[in-house]
Amino acid sequence: MNLANRQAKRAMALTLAFDVVTAGIAMAVTLTLRWTATGFPLPSGFSTLVAVASLAFVVSAAAAFYLMRIHRQVWRHMGLTDAIQVLQAVALSVLIFLPVVFFWNRLVGLPRSALVVAVAVWVAMLFIGRAVALARSTQRPLQFFQPLPKDATKALLIGDTVAAASVISKLRRENGKASIRILGLLQTGSAWPGRAIRGVPVLGDQGQLEFILNMLEARYGAVPWVAVTGEARDPKNMSEILEVTARLGAKVIAYPADGSVGEQVIRPRDLLARPERKLNPQPVEDLIRGARVLVTGGGGTIGLELARQCAAFEPQHLAILDAAEYNLYRADMQLRRDFPGLKLSAILGNVRDTVRLEQTFGEIQPDVVIHAAALKHVPLMEQHICEAILTNIEGAMNVTRTALKYGTRRMVFISTDKAVDPDNVMGATKRLAELAISRISQRGTLTPSLVRFGNVLGSSGSVVPLFKDQIKEGGPVTVTHPDVTRYFMTVEEASALVLQAASLTKDCQSAQLFVLDMGDPIRIEALAEAMIRMQGMVPGHHIDIVHTGLRPGEKLREQLIYDYENMQPTGVDGVSSIVGETHVDDRFDLMLASLLRAANRRERTEALHLLGRLVPEYGATLMMSDRGAEGA
């Protein structure tokens, strides 16, 4: 920071020196030429007059330019507002100069025309110097004649060349109305300091962020905002940027790489930034347009987004079913507001209730069923085993059987990464639901798409809303384990890929299992640290992070496929097909029926035993837990 301050002060001193020295030169040259041009002999004391007038002009200029803070202007960032301030400082210099010289010799020997010419020469020298600097750094020597946004916020842009050029161009097309004024660019990767992109100087690379922010703070008196775009929004880059900006108290905003510059507050989803997927909407449109669509769990985070994306393809009839009254009400209001011409039915009902399902399917006659209803909170389901079994397994079976009965063409089942080698009831019920749906669908023409993916960022019950509340309350932020990782997706991306997966079973004769590309798993503690920094605070200083220990049923790491399964490309970016033979017990159907009876009778111990037998991977976990308890 000391180095940045020294460099900034040196630059300001040089700026002030140029401005006041040119004032003295302009006055001396003008007075000399004024007298020599007349052809008359120079008056006595002429040298003294020139020296005193020039010195007085220098002192006046120094005082005026310092008071007007002209020395704090950065020439390569100049605009019309800065140019006007220079002219105002020149006028103030003259107002200071005249009384000084008047008290010295009553302006005797000082031609009034010389003062006018001196001021004109000085102004020309001031702007020529600035034009040369602008030409060198931005290739736009007359930039100071262009208006800058009124009261614009100063910002430093970080990004790759292509994305930064798009953002800068869009801001410039705002014709002085944009609320952000870009001071300079830091490039991701290699940089070319001294060059400019669309007139904005390249100040260095992302690694120099702290130094550049300190230098700009010294020049402008406040830390500028940091705007990120393109590659700067990749998770690794965002983490580094947030670490610096939180320490210096700089606000961070984001711009899309496509040049649309509606500024955005940085959100947790920016930590998941991935290359934009080029999805072909046509297969999904062919599936949904003109169809009757039913979304179970349509009031939840993922269910509502699936319903919203379906609505955009103009189905003949969209129905959402949910057991939670408020969630259903909220979803109904949002969908009616966003799609006023949509034929929409909001149905209050539970997937456990076969009578309600019969009524719903009989009324809607759905062509496509998206089954998103589930109980998903891992620790809570450890305490409510029978409820998890009845909703996640029996509910899924009820929907599948009813869909078969009413001739539904396509069904999508939302599974989870926790269904792979499950250590918890929720994951085991989802795995068993995968197996049960596959077996039921073999009895008819229904070809379900079973789609596995990880956590939906910001969904109810996820860590993001919890962390937000804890940060808002001043902490501490609770993390179960420093090494715990999870796969995350935004709800929009997950929903789009789920619908793509649904369109892939058109020519299939049996249930198909798909997995979504979740990218790399994210360390939960790193997510917590980043969310704290997003609020301009430093983890461990402003907000503490506390480790509470893994909760019942939680793993350190999740996986997306079993060892005996293989992923194969589907032709859809972000969706892979899972291939692998699953062996089930010969008494699978009998044990499954016994499991559901035990759950309906709320026989917790028996239900847990049968769940372990039906999902052997979970059964192994139960055996290890029992042995651990005996050893204790």
N, C-alpha and C positions, 0 to 999 in steps of 0.2 A: 504493500500500500504506500510506503514511503517513496518507493521508486516512481509509482504512478503519480503521486502528488508532485514530486520534483519535475517530472516530465511535463505535467499539465501547467505548472507554474512557469516553467521555462517557455512553453509555447505561448502563454498569455503575455509574458514579458516581451517576447519577440514581436507579438502582434501589436502591443501598445507602442513599442519602440518604432516600428515601421510607421504607424499612423502619425506619431508626433514628429518624427524626423522629417517625413514628407511635408508636414505643415511648415516646418522651418525652411525647408528647401524651396517650397512653393512661394513663400513670402520673400525670401532673399532674391530668388531669380526674378520674380515679378517686379520688385522695386528696382532692381538693377536694369532690367530691360526697359522699364518704363522711363527711366531717366536717360539712358543711352539712346533710346529711340528718338528723343526730341532733338538731339544734336547739340544741345546746350551743355556748357561745362557743368560738371557735377558740383552741387553746392557744398559749402564747407560743412563738415560734420556728417557727410553722407554715409561714411563707413559706420559711424556710431549709430545713425538712424537705422541703417539696414540691420546691424547687429542687434540693437535693442528691440526693434519691431519683430525680427525673426524669433528672438528669444522669448518675447512676450507672447507671440503666436504659438510657440512650442509649449509654453507653460499653460496657456489657455486651453490648447488642444488636449494636453495631458489631463488637466483637471476635468474638462468636459467628457472626454472619452472614458475616463475612469469612473466618473459619476454615473454615466449612462451604461456602464459595464460592457462597452464595445469590445474590450480586450477579452471578454469571455466568449465572444462569438468564435465558432469554428468555421473557417472560410469554406471548407468543402461541404458544409451543411447549410450554407446561406440560402435565403430565399427573400422574397419581396419585403417581408416584415423586418428582416435584418437590415436590408438596404435602407429602408425608411428610418430605422434607428440610427444608422450612420449619418444620414442627412440631418437628423435632429441634433445629433452630437456636434456636427459641423456648425449648425446655427448657434448652438449654445457656446461653442468656442468663440465665435465672432462676438456674441454678447458679452463674454468675459473679456475679450481682447480690447474692445473699444474703450471701456472706462479705464483700463490699465494704462493704455497709451495716452488717453486724454489727461489723466492726472500727471503723466510724465512730462509732456510738452505741448498739451492742448492740441494734439494732432498736427502740429506745425511740420510741414515738409512731407507729410504722408498723403499722397494723392488718393482721393476716394476711389477713383477708378482702379487704382492698383490693388486696393483691398478686394474689390469685386473680382478682378482677374485672378488674384492669388487664391481666393476661395475656389474659383472654377478650376484652376490648375490643380489645387490640392484634392478636390473631389475626383477629378479625372485620375490622378495618381492613386487614390485610395481604391477606386473601382478597377483600374487596370491591374493593380497588384492582386486583388481578389479574383479577377477574371483569369489571370495566369494560374493561380492556385487551383481554381475550379477546373480549368482546362487540363491540368496535370492529373488531378485526382478523379474527376468525374466526366471529363470530355464534354462538359456543358458549361462553357465560359460565361454565358449570360443567365445562368441559373438564378442569380439574385433578382432578376426581373420577374420571376414567376411567383405567384402567390402561394404561401404555405397555409395549411389548415389553421383556421383561427383557434387559438388556445389548444393546439394539438399536443398530445402527449408524446414526449420523446421516447423512442424505443430503439433497441439494438436488435437486429434481425439475425437469427441463426438458422442456417439451412444449406442444402445443396444448391448448386448454381441454377438448375432448371426451376426448382420450386421457388427459390428466392426471386428469380426474374419474373415469374408469374405474379407473385404477390406485389412486388414493387410496381409492375405495370398497372395492375388493378388499382392500387392506391393512387397512382398518378392520374388515372382516368377519373378519379373522384372530383377532379377540378377544384382542389382546395377545400373540399368538404370532408375529407377523411379525418378521423379523429386521432390518427397515429402519424407521427413524423419519424421516419426511419433515419437514424443518425449514421448508421454504418452496418456492415455485414460481417459476420463471422461465419466462415464456411466449415461445413463438416468435412472431415478428411483433409486433403491438402488445400492450401490457400495461396493466393497471390497478393499479398499486401501491396498497396500502392495502385492496384488496378481498381476498376469500378465495374459494377454490373447495373445496367440501366441507370447510370448516373449516381448510384450509391457506392461509396468507397468500400473496398474490402480492407478491413482493419486487421485481419489475422484469421486464425482458425479457432475452433471451439475450445481448445485447450487454453487459450489466452483469455477466456471469458472473465475471470476474476480481475485480472490486470486491466482489461479494457473498461470494465464497469467502474473500477476505482478511478481511472483516469477521466472518464466521462463525468463521474460524480464531482470530481475536483473542478472540471470545466463549467458544469452547468449548475452546481450547487445542490444536486439531488441525484439519487441513483435512478437511471432511466429504466423503463420497463424492458423486459426481454420477450421478444416475439419469436416463436419457433415455427418452422414449417418443414415439409419434406423429410429428409433423413434425420433431422434433429428430433423428430417425434418418435424415432425408434426407441424401444425401451431402454437400451443401454445409454444412449445419448441423453434421454430425458432424465434418467437417474443422476447422471453427472451434472447436468444443467441445474436441476432442482437442488442439488447439494450446495452449489455455489450461490444460487439466487436466494436460498433460505438464509444462508450465512450473512449475505449483504442486505437482505430485506428488499429485494427487487421483485416486483410483481411479474408473473409470467402469463402470457396469453398465447394462443395457438391459431395459426392460419392453415386452412387446407392447401395441399400442394397444387390444386387445380386453379388457384388464383382467385377463388371466391373469398373475399376478405371480411366476411362477417366475423368479427373477432370473437374468440371463444375463451372462456375460462378453462384452464387446464383441469381435466377431470381424470379420475383413476383409469378410465379407458385409454388415455394417452400412453399409459405404460404398456398397453397391449398392442400398440400400433403395428400392423403387419402390412406387407405390400397389398395394395388394393386388388381384390379378386375380380377377375373378369368373368362374371357369371352370365350365362345365356338365359334370359328370363323366359324364352319361348316354351321350353318343356313344362315349366311351372304354370305358365299362362294356359297352355293346352289342357293341363290337369284341372285348373280351378275355374277358368272362365265359363260361365253358364252352368256350373255344377252346383249341387246342394252340398254344403260343407258343414260339418259339426265339429266343434272344438271342445273337448272336455277339459275342465280346469281352465276355462277361457278367461277367468278373472285373475289368474296368477300372472307373474311377470312374463314367463315364456309363452303361456297360453294366449295372453292378450296380444303380444307382439306377433304371434303366428296368425291370430285372427285379423290383426291389422294388415299384415302382408297379404293374406288371402283376399281381404276386402278390396285391396288395390287392383286385383285382377278381375273384379266385377263378377263374383259368383251369382248364380240365380237366387240363392238363399244362403245366408250365413247364420248359424245358430251357435251360441256359446252356452255351455252348461257348467255350473259351478255350485258347490255346496256352501260357499261363504257368501252371505247376503251382500255385505258391503262391497266385496271385490266384484261381484256380479253387477251391482249397481254402477260402480265406477267404470267398469269396462263398457257397459251398455251406453252410458253417457258419452264416453270418449269416442266410441265407434259411431254413434249417431251424429256427433258433432263433426267428425272428420269425414264421414261418408254419408251425407244426408240422403242420397238416392238409394242407399243399400237396403234390401229387404233383410231385416235383422230380427232374430228372436233371442231373448235372454231368458234362459231356463234355469230355475232354481231346483237343484236336484243333486243326488249323490250317486256315484257310479256303483256303490254297493247295492243300491235299490234297483232290483231287476224290473219291478213294476214301472218305476219312473223311466227307466231306460226304454222299456217297451213303448210307453206313451210317446217319448221323445222321438224314437226312431220311426214310429208309426206316423207321427205328424210331419217330421222333416223329410223322411225317406232319403237319408244322406247318400250321396255318391262317394264322398270322401270323408273319413273320420280321422281326426288328429287327436290322439289320446295323450293329453298332457297332465291330467289329474293325478296327483300323487301326494304322499306324505314324505317329505324329503329331509327334514332336520335330523341329522345323524344322532346326536346325543339324546334328543327327545324320543326318538323311536326306540332307543335302547330301553327306555322306561315304559313304552307303550307298544310292546311287541305285537300283541293281537290286533291292535288298530292298524299297524303298518301292514300286517299280513292281509287283513280284510280289504284295505284300500288299494294297496300296491299290487297284490296278486289277484284276489277275488274280483276286485273292481275291474282290473285289466281283462280278466277272463269274461266277465259279464259283458263288457263292451265288445269284445271280439265275437262272442257267441251271438249277440244281438245284431252286430254288423253282418254276420253270415246269414242270419235268418232273414234280414231285410234286403239282402242282395247288394250290399255296399261294395263298390268296385275297388276302392283303395283305402288302406288304413295305415296310419303312422303311429308308432309307439315311441314315446320319449324315454329312453333309458339313461344310463349314467356310467361314468368311468368307475364308480364305486361298485358296480356289478362284477368287476373283474377281481378274482381272488378276494372276495369280500371279507372284511373283518368286522362288519357291523350288520345289524338287522336290516337297515334301509338298503344297503347294497345287495344283501342276500335276497330280499324280496324282489328287487328289480331284476336280478339274475333269474330267479325262478319265474318271474313274469315273462321274460324273454323266451324261456323254454316252453312255458304253458301256451303262450300265444302261437308259437311255431307249430305245436302239436294240434291245437284247435283248428288252425287255418288249413291243415292238411285234409280236413273233412269237407272242404268246399272250394270255391273259386277265389276266395279272398287271398290276396298276396300282401301281407303286411310288410312295411319297412320298419325295422327296429333300429333306432338311431342312438348311438352312445356318444355322449360328450360330457365335459366336465362342468365346472361352476359357471353360472351366468353372473357376470359382474354387476353388482348392484341389486340383485334380486333379493326379495324378502328372505331374511334368515342368513344371508351371506355376510362375509366379514366387512365388506365395504360400508354398508349402512351403520354397522356396529362401530367401526373405526371413526366414521364421521361424527357420530354422537359422542364418543369418548373424547375426541379432539375438541369438539365444541364445548364440552364440559370442563376442559382443562386437563384431561388425562386422569390416570394413566391409560395408555392403550394396552390392551391385553392380547398377547400372542401365546398360543399353547406351547410352542417349542421353537427354538431358534432356527432349526433346520427343516421345519415342516414346509412342504411345497404343494402347490395345487395348480391344475390346469384351469385357465380362465378364458372366457369368450364374452364378447358383448352380446346382448340379447338380440340385436339386429342381425349380426353376423350368424349367430347360431340358428335363428329362425329361417334366414334365407337358405342356409345349407340344409336344414331339415326338409324344407319344401323341395329343394333340388333332389335330395335322397328319395323323397316320395315319388318323384317323377321317374326314377330309375327302374322301378319294378313293373313297368308297363308290360314287358314280355316275359316276366318271371312266372314260374308255376308254384313257387313256394316262398315262404317268408325269407326276406333278405336282411342280413345284419350289416349295418354301416357304422363307421366311426368318423367323426369330424376331426379335421386337422386343427389341433388346439395350440400349435406352436410349442414353444418350450415352457415347461412348468415354471411358475413364479414362486419365489420364496416369500412366504407370508410376512415375515419380519421386514423384508425389503419393501413390500407393498405398504406396510404400516409406516415405515420411515419416509417413503415418498409422499404419502398422503399428509403427513405432518409438514413436510417441506412445502407442499402445495399451498399450505396456509401461511407460508412465510415464517415458519418456526423451525427450530433446530431440535431433532430428536435427542433426548437425554439432557437437554438444557431447558427448553421451554416445556416439552411434553416427554414424560418418561414412558418407556416400553417395559412391561412386566410380563414374565413368562409364568403361565399358570399350569402347565403340564397338559399332556394329551388327554382329551376327554374320552369317556367310554365309546369304543367303536371306531376311534379315529386312527388313521395311519399317518406315518411321516410323509409317505409319497404314494400317489395313485398311479395306476397304469391303465392303458386303454384296451389292451387285448390280452388274452391268455397265451401261455407259452405254445399251446398247440394250434393257435389261430395265426393266420397270415393275412396281411393287408394287401389288397390288390387295387390298382387305380381304376377309377370308374369313368374317367373322361371329364368329370366335374372337378374343378379346382377346389380342394378343401374337403372332398368326400372320398373315402376309400371303402371298398367292400371287404368284409371279413369272411374268410374262407377257413373252415376247419370243422372236422367231424366232432360233434358233441355226443358223448355216450351217457345215457340215463339208465337208472335202475329199471329192471323189468317190471317192478311194481310201482313205477312212477305215478301212474294215474290213481292207484289205490291210496298211496301215501299222500298224494296231493289232496284227495278228498278228505282223508283223515286230518290233515293239517287244517283245512278250512273249517271242519267241524270243531276241532279243538279251539281254534281262534274264535269261532262264534260263541263257544261256551266259556271263553276267556280263561282257558286252561293254559296259562302261560308256560309252565314247565314242559308240558307235552308238546305244545306248539313249537317251542324252541328246539326240542329234541328232533321233531320231524323236519323242521326247517334245515337243521344241520345234516340230516340224512339226504334230503332232496338236493341240497347244494353242498357237495362234499368238501369244497374248499372252505366254506364257512364252518362245516362240521369239524374240520381239522383245527380251526381257530378256537372253537368251543372246547375241544379236548385239551388243547394247550392251556387254556384258561382254567379248566377244572384241575389240571395237574398242578398249575401254579398255585391255585387256592389250597389244594391239599398240602403242598410243600410248605406253604406259609403257616 
